[in-house]
Amino acid sequence: MTSVPDRLPAVRRIREHQRRWLDDVRAGASRGHPFLVCTSDEAEEMANALGIAVLVINYWNFVISAGGRAPALTEALHRRGYAGPHFFGLGLAAGLEPEHAPWGGLPTPTLVVGSTRNESELRVTELWARALGCDCYPLDFNFSSPERRIPPDNWWELIRDHGEDLVDPGRLELRLDQNRRFLAELEARTGRALTPGALAHTMDLVNQQMDVMTRAADLVAAAPRCPVSLRDQVAAYQATWHRGTSTGLALARDYLADVEARVADGVGAYPRERRRLLFWSMTGEPRFHAHLREAHDAVLVGSPYAAMPATYARTVHGDPLRTLTARQLFLFDMRSTSWMIAQARRHRVDGVIAVERPSPHPSRFAEACRAEGLPYLALPHESDDEANRTALARFVARL
């Protein structure tokens, strides 16, 4: 049986830092320090530029799931009449029943920041704020909401220096005005003022941090054997939730140092690596990966998380808030088949596996892979069940 890949020391340090950070946030909140909860990619840099602790709902929900608390908290939502699996609502449930929250739970935030990008997500933030006795601050749309401007096929090659050109001008002006008002609201509520150059410094730290993470991802992709497990690649992504901070940059450099050491020593994360596969899904390591490794010597060597740090880095042309706002409106495009193909080439894979809901319509990703002569497998979920095992065996047999 294939052994479980060792965890990188840097990843352990990132996880340990997250626990200590939350302890510090709770202690600070008890002394009246401000604290924000927000949906991803909405408010992190602005909060960090003001020295305000901020926690991302999406990350908190992954912590809840990884700790095995999702079933109890999903049931808590069901008891209150909220049907469905509710991944995005797990943090809300932990606020309703804090005895089930991981790591001692969250303090009451100064604000919960939501977005109209998704009606159900905005509703969750409203309910969460009400449950915690604080206010919800909604912002109009972000990168995952519909836009009129269609990005070009090579958008990821343009966003660093030409990010503003990829978003609708009218939406940019509206969101920029909202961001200015949001910053004014934060200053008024917290008594903190955004000092001259603070946001520009934050954006510079973001670029340094993301360049380090991208360098690490390039080394992982180019190594003869995958030096970092998919589990650790996704776990290291936690460092990006401290974007624009010296801590985030230090965590990224720690990770890069570990990757460089493994590559230099020729260490592989997996004892046997007969087939290399790209996992094109925004979830973490799928549950079927252990079976895939043990039964077929096929390993998942990358995912969108390896490519995403590069999408955060943006050259500031004049106003850093304008540059940040444009990035909030276009971070990446998960619908992009060209981006997936580029990542498949980058990682030198033998095939692609994705989680897609069954549909009577042809998969655009399957068609893109077929055009490249690249085998593609769509699975309905990431469970390690008999149906998935059968599909995986047939897929590997034709690689």
N, C-alpha and C positions, 0 to 999 in steps of 0.2 A: 504494500500500500504506500502511495506517495505521502511523504511527511508534509505537515502543515508548514508553509513558508515562515521563516523567522520574521519577527517585526523589526523594522528599522529603529535604532535607538532614538533618532530624531522624531519619529512618529510617536514613540512613547512620551518623549518630552513635550510634544505638542499637546497630547491628550492630558498630561499632567498639568500643563500650563492652563488649559481650559478650566479644569476644576479649581485651581488656585485663583484664576481670574474671577470666576463666579463667586467664590468666597469673598474676594476683595470687593466685588460689586455689592454683595449683600451687606457687607460691613459699611461700605461707603453710603449706601442708601439709608442705613439706620442712622447715619449722622447727617442726613439731608442732602447728600450728593445726588445729582440728577442721573437718570438712567432711562434709556430708550429701548423699546422693542419695535422691530420693523420687519416688513417683508423684504425679501432679498433685493439688494442693489437699489434701494430707495434712499437711504439716509446715512449709510455708514461713514462716508468720507466727511460729510458735513458735521456729523456728531463728533468724529475724531478730531477735526480741526478745532472744535470748541472744547476739546478735552472731556467729552461726555461719553460715558460707557454706553455701548449699544450692542444688543443681542439680536441676531437674525432668526426669525421664526422658523425658516426652513431648516437651519442648522439645529435648532432646539428640537424640532420634530424628529430629526434623524437620531439625536441623542436618546430621545424617548423610545424610538423603535429599537435601537441597538441594545438598550437596556431591558428589552422584553416587556415594556410597560404598555405597548400599544393596545393589546386586547382589553386590558382593564379600563383604559381610558376611552377606547372606542365604545365599550359598554356604558361608560358614564355618559357619553354623548347620546347613546340610544335611549337611556332612561329619561333624558330630557327632550326626547322627540326629534333628535337629529339623526335621520337614517343615513346609511351609507358607510363606506370605510373611513372617510374623513382623515386622510393623512395630514392635510393642512390644519385640521382642527385639533390635533393632538395637544398642542400647547394650550389652546383654550380649555380643553378637558383637564389638563394638569393645573390650570388656574382655578377651575371649579372644584377639583378634588386634589388639593396640594399634597395630601398624604401619598399619592401615587407619583408625584413629580420626582425626577432624578436629581441627584446631587443637592438635595435640600431645597429644591424649587427656586423660584425667582422672587425677588422683591417687587413691590409695587412700582411700576415704571412711572416716569414723569408723563410720558405719552406712549401710545401705541400708534405707529405710523402704518397706514394702509394704503391701498391703491385701487383705483377703479379698473385696473387691467383685467380684473376677474371679479365678477359679482359675488361669487361665493367666498373668495378670499377677503374681500372688503367686509362682507357680513361677519366673517369670523373675527376680524380685527375689531369691529364694532362691539360684538358680543363679549370679546375678551376684555376690552377696556371697561365695559360695563361691569363685568364680573369682578375686576380688580379695583374698581372705584377710581378710574382715571379717565382721561379724555382720549378719543381716537382722532388722529389728524389724517384725513384722506388726501392723496395726491392723484391727479388725473394721469392715467395710463403710464406705461413704461415699455421696456424693450419687447415684452411678450404680448403687448396689445396690438390690434390690427393697425397697419399704416398704409398710406397711399403709395409711398415710394418703395418700389421693389428693389432690393439690393442686388448688385451685379454678382455674377457667379464667383468672382474672386474677392468678395467683400472683405475677407479676413486679411488680405494683403493691403487693404486700403485704410482700415480703421485707425491704425496708429497715428497717421499724419493727416487723414482726410475724413475723420469720423463725422464731422458736422455735415459733410456733403451727402451722407447716407441717410439723413433723417428729414422729415417734412419740415420746412421752415416755419410754418404756422404752429405746428405742435411744439417745436423748439422754443418759440417765443412764449407760448402759453406756459410750458413747464418751467422755463427760466423765471418767469414772473412768480410762479408758485414757489419755486425754490427760494427766491429772495424773501417772499413773505414767510415761508417756513423757517428760514434762518432768523428772521426778525422775531418770530414767535418763540423760538428756542432761546434767543437772547433775553427776551422779556421774562420768560418763565424761569430761567436758570440764573439770571444776573450775570451771565458770561457774555463777553463781547468778542467777536471775531476780529483778532488783531490783523493789521496789514501783513500780507504775505503768508498768513497761516494756511489758507486753503491751497495756495501755490506750493507751499512746502509739503503739504499732505499729498498732493498729486505727484510731486517728485518722488516721494517715498513709495507711492503706489507703483510708479514706473520701475523703480529700482527693484522692488519686491517681485513684481511680475516678471521682470527680465531674469531674475534669479530662478524663479519657478519654471520659466520656459527653458532656461539652460538645463535644468535638471531633467525636464521632460524630454528634451532633445537627446541627452545622454542615455536615458532609459530606452528610447526608441531605437537608437543607433547601435546599442551594445549587441554583441553576437548572441548573448542569452539575456533574457529579460532580468535585470538586476533587482527590480523592486516589484513586489506582488501588486496586483490590482487593488487588493485591500488596503495596502499602505499608500498607494498612489492617491486613492480617494480620501484616506484619512489625513494625508498631508495637506489636502485642500482646505482643511480647517484653518490653516494659517491665513488664508485669504479673507477670512471674516474679521481680521484685524488689519484691514487695508489702510495704508497711509500712516502707519505707526512704526516707531522704531522697533517695537516688539514683533510686529508682523514681519518686518525685514529680517530681524535676527532669527526668527523661526524658519524663514525661507532659506537663509544662508546655512543654518544647521542641516536642513534637509539636503541641500545641494552638496554639502561636504560629505554626508553619508553616501549619497549616490555616487559621487566621484570616487570615494574609497572602494565601493563595490565594483565599479567599472574597472578601476585600476587593478584590482585583485582578481578580476575575471569571475566574480561570484554571481551565480544565478539564483533568482528567488525560488525557482522550481527545480527539483531534482531531475525531472525529465521534461523536455520541451521539444516534442516531435512536431507539433503543429502550433503556429502562432495565430491568434484570432483577435480581432477588434470587437469590443462590446460597445455597441452604439446605443447607449441608454443613459439617462440622467440619474438612474438609481446607483446604489453602491455595488459592491461585489454580489453577483447573483448567487442564490443558494445552490444552483446546479453546478457551480464552478468546481467544487470539490470532486463531484462525480466525473466531470469532464476531464479533470486532471488525472484522477486515479484510474479510470477505465480506458481512457483514450490517449493519454500523454499530450493532450491539447490544452493550451493555457491562454487565458485572456491577458494580453500584454498592454492594453490601453483602452481608453474610453474618452468621452468628451472632456472629462475633468483634466486630462493631460493637455488639452488644447486651450482650455478656457483662460488660464492666466494671461496669455498673450492678448486676449480680447479686452482685458481691463486696461492695458497700458495705452495711454493717449498723450500725444504731444500737445502741450498747452499753447495755443495761439492767442495771446492777449489775456482774455478773461478766463481764469481757471474754472469759475462756476459755469460758464457757458460750455466749456469743454466737458466738464462733468455731466452737465445736463444732456448734452448730445449723446454721451455714453449711456446714460440712463434710458434713452430712447432707442438705442441700438447697441446691444452688447454682443449678441451672437444670434445666429439663425439656425435653430435645430432642424428646420425643414430643409436645410441646404444639403442636397446630395453631393455637391462638389466639395463641400467642407469634409463630409464623411470620407469621400474617396481620397482626398488629400491626406487625411489622418491614417487611412489604411496604407497608403504608400509610405508615409512617414515611419510607420511601425513595421513595414515589410511583412504584412500578415498574409496568411493563406486563405482567409475568409473573414466574413463579418457575421456576427450574431446580434440581433436586436429584439427588443420586446415591443411587439405591435399588436394592437387589438385586431382580431379577425375582421376582414372586410371583403365585400364582394368586388371591390375595386383593386386593380393592381397596385402593389406597393411601389412608390416612386424610388425608394431605396433599393428594392430588389431589382428594378429596371436599370438603375444606375450601375449597380454591381454587375449585372449581366452584360452591360455594354463594355465593362472593363475586364470581363472574363474572370470576375472575382466571385466565388461562391458566397451565397447569402442565405441566412436562416432567420426567419421571423418566428419567435415563440410568443404565445399569448400571455405568459407571465414568467416570473423568474424562479418559480418553485422547483424543487428537486423531486418531481413526481415521475411516474412511469411513462406518461405521455411525452414529457420533455426528454426523458432518457432515450426513448425510442427515436424521437426526432433528432437528437444529438448524434446517436450512433449512425443513423443514415447519412447525416450531414458530414461527419468526419470520414466516413467510408468513401466519399467522393472527392475528398480534398487531394 
